Amino acid sequence: MNLTGSVNLLKLEKAGIATIKNKKCVVIPIEENDLYVSMDENLKAKAVYLDVNINERREPSQYGNTHYCKQYLSKQYKDANKTEAEAKSKVYLGDFKPYEFEGSGNAAATVEAPILQTDGEDDLPF
């Protein structure tokens, strides 16, 4: 199943918008949001991960959303920040609903192909 939706980054703890080098940017504090930073061999950040859970709703919303997204917090963060972790576990980051790519059906079933009459011999090389 393919899902489409959006995540509200400003729902993250102390996230905001700032202008940096004349560009509007989303700024998200790393520690306050339990983000994982992956480093290369030169200790340069190469990726920052926000862990999320995508859960199915019991019933679709009025807009057809069938799934919702919440941040997944690490055990270390939960242990160190018990009251904050409990509050954050209730914050919805976004909603999702199913969609199909254009032309994502079985193209082989819809292609016009001529029907050839054969004499019953299998002349295929495999």
N, C-alpha and C positions, 0 to 999 in steps of 0.2 A: 504494500500500500504506500502510495506517495502522499506526503502531507505538505501543506503550505501554511504559512502563518508568519507571525512576527513576535519578536522579543523586545520588551521595553527595558532597555539598558539602564534607564534612570531609576528603575525600581531597585537596583543594586545599592548597597550601603554607601552613602556619601559620594555617589556618582554625580557628575555634573558636566556642564558644557563650559569650555574655556577657549579663549583665542590664544593659539600658540603659533608663532611665526606667521601672523596674519591669516591663519586658517582656523576655522571653528572645529573644535575637537571634542570628543567624548572622553572624559577623564574618569577612570575607575580605579579606586585604591586597591592595591593587590592584597594586602594582609586582611583588611576589613571584609573582603569578599571571598576569602579562601580560594584565590586564584593560584593555579600551579604554573610556575615559570620554568620552562625547559631551556637549558643552557647548552651551548656547544663547547668544544674542547678549549676554546679561548675565554670561557666564562662570559660569553656574549649571549644575551637572550635571543633565542630563535623562535620561541612560541610561548603564548600565554593561553592557558586553558580554563574555561569556566565549565565545570561539570554540571549537567542538568539531568533531570528526570522528565521524560515525556510520558504522561499518564492518560489513559483513555477515560473519558467521561461516562457516567452511567447513562446519560441521555444527551443527545446533541443540544447545544445552546440555540437560542433564537436565531443566531447567525449561521448555524450549520457547523459550528466548531465541535469536533468529536474528541479532541485531545487538548491537554493543557501542559504547560511547562513550569517546573519549579526548579530552583537551584538545588543541586545535590551537595551537601556539605560533608567534608572528610571527618572521620572519627576523631582525629587530632583537634580539629576546629571545634567540634561539638563538645569534646571533653574540656577544652580550655575556655569556651565561651557558652556555657550551658543556657543562660537566659537569652542571649542574642541568637543562638542557634535555634532555639524553640520558636522565637518570633520570625526568623527568616524562613523557617520551614513552611510557614503559612503564606508566604508572599508568592503570588502568581507572577511569572515573568511574561507569559504570553499564551496565546491560543492557536490551535492548528485545526485544519479540516482537510479531508481527502481531496485530491484532484488528479486528473489524468493528463499526461503530456499529450499535446496534439499529435495525432497519428500514432498513439501508443498501443493501439489494438494489434491484433495478429494480422500483419500485412500479408502473410502468405495466404490467408483465407479470403482476402479481398482483391488480390491481383487477378486480372484476366489472363488466363493462359490457355493456349489451344490444346484440345484433346487430340492425341495422336493414337491411331489404331496400330497395334503391334500384332505380330504373329504368335505371341506368347513366349518367344525366346527371350531370355535375359541377356542382352548384349552389352550390359554395363561392365566396365573393366574392374569393378570391385564387388 
